[in-house]
Amino acid sequence: MSTGIPASLRPKIWLAFAGASERLEANPEVFDELCSQLEVNVGGDTSDTAGGGAASQSSSSILGTEQQQAKRRVLEQIEKDLRRTEVGSDGGMLRRLRRVLSAYASHNPEVGYVQGMNFIAVALLRVLDEPQTFWMLVVIVERWLPDHFSHAMVGNHIDCRVLATLTSEHLPRLSMRLAELDISVQLL
């Protein structure tokens, strides 16, 4: 009787099949660079307001300040969601999760951080190290689930409608019971 792929080999195989190992090998320093940039750029107030305030700031300074504020908002959202991932008070796991999510948000500022990424990342961190988790998150968000992790979440809405249709066609009793309870498939 076959027991499948041994647990010790699964992370390596997942990375290979997903294409994340290729990205990691081609860009071995990216994760650490993103993390160090975040520590430098967001760690303290780097806005330049000396010398006369906002009126004397150049447009590039103002843009830089807006970008810093946007980064801070993303990091604040990550902080709000960290403890929602059932890691409790495990400081090491919280730190690792924070680094992965912050690095991804910096890597892809168009997407930034969207709720739900935290659950994927924490599950990956249980079997992968931080750079591996970062690259798997890149693959999942950008290749496997495009438009799911955007502010409009179009892909998620489409998938939920498809699931609702399939549920009503193939599991009509379940569909009716969910309707009676006023529970949408999207909530599930």
TIDREN-516164 format. One record per residue (C-alpha): x, y, z; residue in one letter; chain. Coordinates in steps of 0.001 Angstrom, whole numbers, plus 524288, in hexadecimal, padded with zeros to 5 digits. Layout:
residues N
> px  py  pz  code  unit
> X  Y  Z  A  A
...
end
This chain:
residues 188
> px  py  pz  code  unit
> 80000  80000  80000  M  A
> 8055F  80D3B  7FC13  S  A
> 805CF  81807  80633  T  A
> 80885  822D5  7FC85  G  A
> 813A2  82C6E  7FD1F  I  A
> 81B1C  82BD5  80A04  P  A
> 81830  8379A  8129B  A  A
> 82683  83B82  812DC  S  A
> 826A3  83D37  80405  L  A
> 81992  84418  8026B  R  A
> 81E66  8521E  80442  P  A
> 82900  8506E  7FA08  K  A
> 81F80  84A28  7F078  I  A
> 81508  8547D  7F2CE  W  A
> 81EF1  85F2D  7EFF2  L  A
> 823A1  8584F  7E39E  A  A
> 81629  8556E  7DE0D  F  A
> 8113D  86310  7E135  A  A
> 81CC5  86997  7DA9E  G  A
> 8208D  87078  7E72D  A  A
> 82DB7  86999  7E81E  S  A
> 83171  86F27  7DAC1  E  A
> 82E08  87CDA  7DF39  R  A
> 83569  87B00  7EBEE  L  A
> 84179  875EC  7E4EB  E  A
> 84113  880EF  7DAE1  A  A
> 83F09  88B5F  7E565  N  A
> 8456D  88654  7F1E2  P  A
> 84751  893BF  7F803  E  A
> 83A26  89A00  7F4ED  V  A
> 8332B  89616  8016E  F  A
> 83E17  89ADC  80A4E  D  A
> 83F5F  8A776  80268  E  A
> 830D7  8AA28  80397  L  A
> 83142  8A7BC  8122E  C  A
> 83D0C  8B09C  8142F  S  A
> 836B6  8BB6D  80BFC  Q  A
> 82AA9  8BABD  81474  L  A
> 832A4  8BBE9  820E8  E  A
> 839CC  8C7D7  81BAE  V  A
> 82E97  8CEB1  814B6  N  A
> 8236D  8CC29  81E0E  V  A
> 82A9F  8CA63  82AD4  G  A
> 82AF9  8D8DF  82DB8  G  A
> 82580  8E55E  82874  D  A
> 82D4C  8E7D2  81C26  T  A
> 82529  8F30D  8171E  S  A
> 82CE6  8FF71  814E4  D  A
> 8257A  90A97  81AFC  T  A
> 8312E  91285  81F8F  A  A
> 8332E  91F5F  818A4  G  A
> 825E5  92578  817E3  G  A
> 81B87  91AD7  817F0  G  A
> 812D3  9161C  80CFF  A  A
> 8134B  922D1  80551  A  A
> 821C3  9214F  802AF  S  A
> 82171  912CF  7FFB7  Q  A
> 823F2  90ED9  7F1BD  S  A
> 819F0  9067E  7EAC1  S  A
> 82312  8FAC2  7EBF8  S  A
> 82379  8FC97  7FAD0  S  A
> 814C0  8FD52  7FB54  I  A
> 813CA  8F124  7F2E9  L  A
> 81DA1  8EA80  7FBD6  G  A
> 81594  8EE52  8079A  T  A
> 80922  8E916  8013E  E  A
> 81016  8DC5E  7FE2A  Q  A
> 814C6  8DB7E  80C49  Q  A
> 806F6  8DDCC  8112A  Q  A
> 801C6  8D349  8080C  A  A
> 80C12  8C9BC  80D0E  K  A
> 80895  8CD0F  81B04  R  A
> 7FA17  8CA96  8185E  R  A
> 7FD6E  8BD4E  81293  V  A
> 8060F  8B9D5  81E2D  L  A
> 7FB66  8BE35  82799  E  A
> 7F1B3  8B53D  820BA  Q  A
> 7FB5B  8A9FD  82198  I  A
> 7FCF1  8AC92  83034  E  A
> 7EE2D  8AC25  83217  K  A
> 7ED48  89F01  82B48  D  A
> 7F92A  89844  8312E  L  A
> 7F267  89318  83D49  R  A
> 7E677  88EC4  83583  R  A
> 7EE7C  8839A  82FFC  T  A
> 7EDE2  87AF6  83C07  E  A
> 7FC66  87BF1  83F24  V  A
> 7F8EC  88170  84C5C  G  A
> 8044D  88749  85390  S  A
> 80EFB  87FD5  84C4F  D  A
> 8180C  88B6D  84A85  G  A
> 820E8  88441  84118  G  A
> 815C0  88076  83819  M  A
> 80FD3  88E1C  838D8  L  A
> 81CEE  89419  83513  R  A
> 81EA7  88AAC  829B9  R  A
> 810BC  88CEC  82501  L  A
> 81268  89BB2  82604  R  A
> 81EEB  89B1A  81DF8  R  A
> 818F6  892A4  81332  V  A
> 80C9C  89ACE  811EA  L  A
> 81403  8A7B1  8126E  S  A
> 81DEA  8A2FC  80874  A  A
> 812FC  89EC5  7FF4F  Y  A
> 80C17  8ABE2  800BD  A  A
> 818CD  8B2C1  7FD67  S  A
> 81B94  8A955  7F228  H  A
> 80E4D  8ABB3  7EBE8  N  A
> 8095D  8B908  7F06F  P  A
> 7FE33  8B8AC  7E697  E  A
> 7F844  8AD71  7EE5B  V  A
> 7FEB9  8B0B2  7FB4A  G  A
> 7F89B  8A8DE  8062E  Y  A
> 7EAD1  8A384  80588  V  A
> 7E3E2  89C2A  81053  Q  A
> 7E4E1  88D98  80E4B  G  A
> 7F33B  88DD3  80AB1  M  A
> 7F63C  88C3B  81923  N  A
> 7EF8B  87EF5  819BC  F  A
> 7F6BB  879FF  80DC6  I  A
> 803CC  87F12  812A7  A  A
> 80275  87974  8205C  V  A
> 7FF02  86C15  81AD6  A  A
> 80AE1  86C95  811F5  L  A
> 813AB  87109  81D21  L  A
> 81048  864A4  82476  R  A
> 817E4  85CCF  81A4D  V  A
> 82087  8668F  8130C  L  A
> 82A92  870A8  816F7  D  A
> 8280F  87F2F  814E6  E  A
> 82DF6  880D8  80737  P  A
> 82746  87472  8027C  Q  A
> 81A57  87918  8082B  T  A
> 81C17  88663  801CB  F  A
> 81E30  88063  7F447  W  A
> 812DC  876D7  7F5EF  M  A
> 80A42  8825F  7F9AB  L  A
> 80ED4  88976  7ED65  V  A
> 80B0E  87DAC  7E515  V  A
> 7FDEB  87BE0  7EBC4  I  A
> 7F9D6  88A29  7EB33  V  A
> 7FF51  88DC5  7DDF5  E  A
> 7FE69  88136  7D61A  R  A
> 7F452  8781D  7DBF4  W  A
> 7EA75  881C3  7E15A  L  A
> 7EBB0  88E3A  7D97D  P  A
> 7E110  89808  7DCEE  D  A
> 7DDE8  890FD  7E9AF  H  A
> 7E716  8996F  7F18B  F  A
> 7E3B3  8A6C8  7EC9D  S  A
> 7DBB5  8B108  7F34F  H  A
> 7CFEA  8ADC2  7EAC1  A  A
> 7D219  89EF4  7EC4A  M  A
> 7CBB9  89C70  7DF0E  V  A
> 7D128  88EA3  7DDF5  G  A
> 7CBCD  88B0F  7EB3C  N  A
> 7BE42  89033  7E7D6  H  A
> 7BE24  8888E  7DB12  I  A
> 7C28A  87C08  7E1CF  D  A
> 7B81C  87DA7  7EC43  C  A
> 7AD7A  87F33  7E20C  R  A
> 7B24D  8732B  7DAE2  V  A
> 7B28A  86B94  7E7B3  L  A
> 7A4C0  87029  7EB02  A  A
> 79FF4  86BC9  7DD97  T  A
> 7A69C  85E8F  7DEBB  L  A
> 7A16A  85CD2  7EC83  T  A
> 7937D  85F8D  7E834  S  A
> 794C4  85634  7DC9F  E  A
> 79BDB  84AFD  7E358  H  A
> 79870  84CB7  7F1B0  L  A
> 78AC6  8529D  7F180  P  A
> 7877B  84EFA  7FF9B  R  A
> 793C2  8559A  8047E  L  A
> 790FD  86167  7FBFE  S  A
> 7831E  8628D  80137  M  A
> 787B0  86100  80F51  R  A
> 791EA  86BA6  80D8B  L  A
> 7876B  87476  807C9  A  A
> 77E69  8719B  8135C  E  A
> 78954  8756A  81CA0  L  A
> 78C7E  8815D  8144D  D  A
> 79A90  87CCA  812B2  I  A
> 7A147  88025  80604  S  A
> 7AB75  87769  7FFCD  V  A
> 7B495  88318  80056  Q  A
> 7B39F  88311  80F23  L  A
> 7B7D7  874E1  80F56  L  A
end
